[in-house]
Amino acid sequence: MLKSTVRRNTLLLLKTHTLNQTNTFQLVAKTISGLENSVAKELEKLGATKIEILHRAVSFEGDQAIMYKANYCLRTALRILKPIGNFGARDESSLYKQIQKFDWSKFFSIDQTFAIDAVVSGDIFTHSQYAALKVKDAIVDQFRDRFGSRPSVNTYMPDFRMNVHITNERVTLAADSSGESLHKRGYRKMVDKAPINEVLAAGLIQLTGWNRDSNFVDCMCGSGTIPIEAAMYAMKIPAGYYRSQFGFMRWSDFDAQLWQTVKQVADTEICEFDHEIIASDRSGKAIDIARGNIQNAHLQHDIKVIKKNMEELIPPEGGGIMLINPPYGERLEESDIISLYQTIGNTLKKNFKGFQAWAVSSDLQALKYIGLKPSRKIPIYNGPLECRLVCFDIFDGSYKDKKARENKNL
Ligand SMILES: C[S@@+](CC[C@H](N)C(=O)[O-])C[C@H]1O[C@@H](n2cnc3c(N)ncnc32)[C@H](O)[C@@H]1O
């Protein structure tokens, strides 16, 4: 009884958690180009302060609880970095010397492992691997000089992962509190051809403006990423719900009790969803893989999986959002691409009345063959590929009828 009261009080406390300004620090959420605003909106809801949009990143302030929450709840962030320091370096020797000025034993010990991720731009440092090697050498040499022994490097699952960002002479160091990239949610064990990154899928859903208040259909679902992310969003399942490891868990200041409370509070938000989520694809192999991933996410009762050509799918009544990531480029003849995108347009007009249909593709030419006028075009990146997310409003009746109805209502 007492235990549950204490727990309830802790939950209440965290729900209304206000930042203790003395314990706040700067953090940076890294993301995909085009999703910066989505990350900022998510951070605002979490209670982060001093949110500032950067290129492929958002900087913000928060305390330990906000850092744990950002890792657990943000759908559109790839990593949460905690800056350690920054300095200028004109060459590799000054980079080495500057790195040695930090006391690395404060961050990890000789019996722990570490890894360095470097990103470089500008004329001074041109090879990220080489810059990472220099930083690693400086750290290892410091440990060896001080303790006669050195920590090992483990690039897969290190105890401490550090991000080194170099732009011309400016070097920024940050501890990576996520460890593995946050797109690795933990539910996707197998993938079919050209799967979309989970963070991108979640970001595309945010960009459609879907408010969890209508049906959601992906009739080219491949491995099922988009419908799984849609269901997680609809049911408020935290993005990190299926993950057991985050980088901050191996830090010396890890507060296991605070982490459990952050998790419990976020998990209490999980709810039912009243509309339909459909995952369909024409490929039997894709459908088998999607079913497996949906099962891994325990969403088999929440997502309807159908093996069908898009042209034959009967969407749920009441309209909603349709979001597809059609094939592009990969091993398809140009004539097949043209007819595929024409089929998408014809099917939308014929079967998806009342839906707002969204398609993402890097083949900007192919998108034109859909033959409908997009109401919105949003630039977004899928890895190095520049894509467009386009929206088609499929009216119930003709566009002319709709305009006439609107004019009548004026
Ligand atoms: C780029 S993949 C989608 C990847 C998916 N978003 C993921 O994360 O795995 C495109 C998918 O469209 C499917 N497809 C192509 N033409 C189709 C059609 N006419 N009807 C239904 N599915 C189709 C393919 O089988 C393939 O799985």
PDBQT file of the ligand as one rigid body, heavy atoms in Angstrom, charges set to zero:
ROOT
HETATM    1  C1  LIG A 501      10.476   0.728 -51.209  1.00  0.00    +0.000 C 
HETATM    2  S1  LIG A 501       9.513  -0.633 -50.735  1.00  0.00    +0.000 S 
HETATM    3  C2  LIG A 501       8.706  -0.090 -49.274  1.00  0.00    +0.000 C 
HETATM    4  C3  LIG A 501       9.616  -0.191 -48.100  1.00  0.00    +0.000 C 
HETATM    5  C4  LIG A 501       8.908   0.017 -46.775  1.00  0.00    +0.000 C 
HETATM    6  N1  LIG A 501       8.513   1.391 -46.569  1.00  0.00    +0.000 N 
HETATM    7  C5  LIG A 501       9.794  -0.470 -45.628  1.00  0.00    +0.000 C 
HETATM    8  O1  LIG A 501      10.142   0.291 -44.737  1.00  0.00    +0.000 OA
HETATM    9  O2  LIG A 501      10.193  -1.634 -45.658  1.00  0.00    +0.000 OA
HETATM   10  C6  LIG A 501       8.183  -0.619 -51.887  1.00  0.00    +0.000 C 
HETATM   11  C7  LIG A 501       7.180  -1.732 -51.747  1.00  0.00    +0.000 C 
HETATM   12  O3  LIG A 501       6.120  -1.516 -52.681  1.00  0.00    +0.000 OA
HETATM   13  C8  LIG A 501       5.603  -2.799 -53.045  1.00  0.00    +0.000 C 
HETATM   14  N2  LIG A 501       4.805  -2.620 -54.278  1.00  0.00    +0.000 N 
HETATM   15  C9  LIG A 501       5.231  -2.254 -55.504  1.00  0.00    +0.000 A 
HETATM   16  N3  LIG A 501       4.197  -2.165 -56.352  1.00  0.00    +0.000 NA
HETATM   17  C10 LIG A 501       3.079  -2.478 -55.661  1.00  0.00    +0.000 A 
HETATM   18  C11 LIG A 501       1.691  -2.547 -55.960  1.00  0.00    +0.000 A 
HETATM   19  N4  LIG A 501       1.243  -2.275 -57.171  1.00  0.00    +0.000 N 
HETATM   20  N5  LIG A 501       0.826  -2.876 -54.970  1.00  0.00    +0.000 NA
HETATM   21  C12 LIG A 501       1.265  -3.155 -53.721  1.00  0.00    +0.000 A 
HETATM   22  N6  LIG A 501       2.573  -3.137 -53.383  1.00  0.00    +0.000 NA
HETATM   23  C13 LIG A 501       3.471  -2.783 -54.323  1.00  0.00    +0.000 A 
HETATM   24  C14 LIG A 501       6.842  -3.650 -53.166  1.00  0.00    +0.000 C 
HETATM   25  O4  LIG A 501       6.510  -5.023 -53.048  1.00  0.00    +0.000 OA
HETATM   26  C15 LIG A 501       7.714  -3.132 -52.020  1.00  0.00    +0.000 C 
HETATM   27  O5  LIG A 501       7.559  -3.926 -50.876  1.00  0.00    +0.000 OA
ENDROOT
TORSDOF 0
